Amino acid sequence: MTASVILYTCPFVPAEWILAHGLSPHRFLPSPRRESGVFAGVGEGVCPFARAAVETACTEPGAAALVASTTCDQMRRAAEFGEAYDRLPVFLMHVPSSWESAGAHRYYRGELARLGRFLRELGGREPTKDRLAEVMEEMDAARRALLDARPGMTSSEFAVAVAAYYRGGVLPPGLPDRGGEVLNGVPLAVVGSPFFEGQAEVFELIERQGGRVALDATTSGEGSWPRPFNRRRLREDPFDELADAYFGSIPDAFRRPNSLLYQWLRRELQTRGIRGIIFRRYVWCDTWHAEAQRMKEWCGMPMLILEPEDDARLHARSISRIEAFMEVLR
Amino acid sequence: MKDSPARITLEEWDARYAELRVAGLREPWYGGPLRRHVDEGGDYRLLRLRYDNSPAALRLWNFLLTEEDRLKEARRQGKKLVGAMKDLGTVPVMAYSLANVTAFYPDGAWWIPCMMELSSKDLEIADSLGIDESFCPVRAMLGAFLTEAHFPIPDLLTCNVGATCDDFSAIAQRLNGLGFPILWWETPHRRKPKVGQASRLSGSQVGQASRLSGSQVGQASRLSGSQVGQASGLSGSQVGAGFNFLPAEESVPLPGGLSAPREQVDFVRSELERVRGAIEELAGGRLDDAALRDGIRVANRMRRVLAELRELSYSAPVCPIPALEMLIAEMLAIHFCSDREEAIRVLEELLEEARRRVRAGIGPLGADAVRVFWVNPVADLRAMNILEDCGGRVCGTEYLFSHALDPIPEDVPPMEALARTALADPMIGPCSDRADRICRDIQLFGAEAVLVSRIPGASHCAVEGAVIHEMVRERLGLPVQEIEVPPLCDAVATTIRTRIETLIETVKARRKP
């Protein structure tokens, strides 16, 4: 029997926790072409990603629930619309913005426990300590395997593999391996708002222009993954380790302060020899928008600021801007 | 000298002020003609507004427009300054509980572009920092910090984050990135306490259970196990038949008729304890519960004065105090405009004027003015004048800080009371909670229409406006109109006026038998 599918987009929702409850986690890149009628009557001002996430969830066949989070005001309020629409149960998880107090960490753990109760209401079973630890080890190994395989893949292939991993938390079979040939392009970082579906097309365009995305630091990329689990703590108290690995390590622009993001980026930009940044943010995404100028001043390398189209397609303006940017870097 | 209530221009106030002086007007130290704020302070917007002509209104305006002087004087006296950001009404109650601490809201800078008619360059500074016009006008705060031209840099900056608006959080983060240390404290998204229920509910049952109203939840939380089972749609036998029973959460009542789970109240209390610690360290003294209780009592005294003023102004047959002065009066409740005792005296004088006018059945507006409920604060004060110019009057408001108007509970420990107040912030809960409160207040004040003024760029306005619109229409059947008010609305004044006139005409047409 296929397990109930739990949809989410937020990196702070641990797939391990859903899987350990016997349900199927599906972290999705939303489609802006879905129309459910949820937002009928709502005018301008709604973030296209938040809108698309709720629209996609409400029209996704077989979805058992949507887990949304409060990492941005827009998603919080869009989730409220989804809940009122009554197409599927919506769980709104509060992920604290602040992280420097012990209270914030405790609150996150409490929210995970509350999510667990929600999952059990949907038919999930309370995980044993051993089961949770087992799932965590499997998913940690899958993430490690993905990262290990990355040198053999183009950046668009890697994006496809990551998206497949997000659907169910299982590593896709037969990852491509092209050897060292894929390391030839100009190494770029993509930073900012999460992607819609069709992310690979953007990466392919960059590759065609002589670049490669060596670091996906968007909210849907590898920067949104938890740190590797600590083996000893995983066995002693897997729940605590899970919470700490997610809440304690994922850098994101919404965190207050968001110094973790800059620390992580500094390290990764240097390690991967990044020569340019493509910074993307949706219209109405205040959180990432506010970082654009600061990042430009901070990064000390060429940075292109892109505002993705609402329909997720690559329009001529974006294409020509990426082409021009790559021409400068080559 | 004319003493009948009227809305007058600044020019008319010049003459009126001279007359009042001759008649023996007594003013506090910050008194004087309003025009000096234009000549000396560059508050050019004052030239375009219409004001109430009472001495009480004069005092209110002078009090508002001299806050910077008070802050400088407080610093000169050695007092510590707390810049409270975003919570709108909670941290200042704590700060003012210590004699050597003064608090203010840097957020108030959002009116600087309006008051100075963009001559202050604060928005240009925000632009240069990448915070452009797609953000809420509170971005002017960045310029105010960098120029230090509008308020002294606080000794301690606190900022409420979590379930707040992204605009403010992002702008505060930008400020932090520029080297201004900030104590971030968290308020979670307010949710309804969960009623107990058995597991393996269907999706729709789960949805139903989680959408009970506050009062229903409150009732449910006092029920026995089997009763809770019934409340959540299950029979007693189902509860006792091997289902995995999930316990109910303790429901804590909040100001404004809201409720929250105990764990959220406890969390916010612990966050406010961090703020308390920081204020104590700053002040070099203990901020104990006794001092906080006194602080809450004084804050409630002010809130009671304001409550009576609102009741009189919004429900009297003839409006006694115009919308603009009422907006400013409500704003005082948030932070006392940097002098708690004087803020109360200012409001008491305004209340006395309102009482006098209501007794006499007089006011600055016509008796047939259309009663409009106003949602959201405006970035340009002139918008309040436009409503009245079009034949409307304000009968009820929700300026996003209703939690700063409701009394703070005095029957629970002070930190618990403040946590409950912070959690009652209309911005941090579901839009439907806010819309529900608005509907209740509309009925309370007898408003005939609703005006939702969108804040340009604000992350919450698009969705909130739609929810409020729908609930007001469905529940009350009242006409709703939306306008968007930028920091200077002159360029769109015709559009705003047209929309308001449409609303007014709609109401007048509905009045006809």
Interface residues (C-beta under 8 A of the other chain):
Chain A: G41 V42 G43 E44 G45 V46 C47 A64 A65 T70 C72 D73 Q74 R76 R77 A78 E80 F81 E83 A84 D86 L88 P89 L92 H94 P96 S97 S98 E100 S101 G103 A104 R106 Y107 G110 R117 F118 R120 E121 L122 G123 F254 R256 P257 N258 V283 W284 C285 D286 T287 H289 A290 E291 A292 Q293 R294 K296
Chain B: L129 G130 I131 S134 F135 C159 V161 G162 A163 T164 C165 D166 D167 S169 A170 I171 A172 Q173 R174 N176 G177 I182 W184 W185 E186 P188 H189 R191 Q197 S199 R200 L201 G203 S204 V206 G207 S210 R211 N244 L246 E263 F267 S270 E271 R274 P430 C431 S432 R454 G457 S459 H460 C461 A462 V463 E464 G465 A466 V467 H469 E470
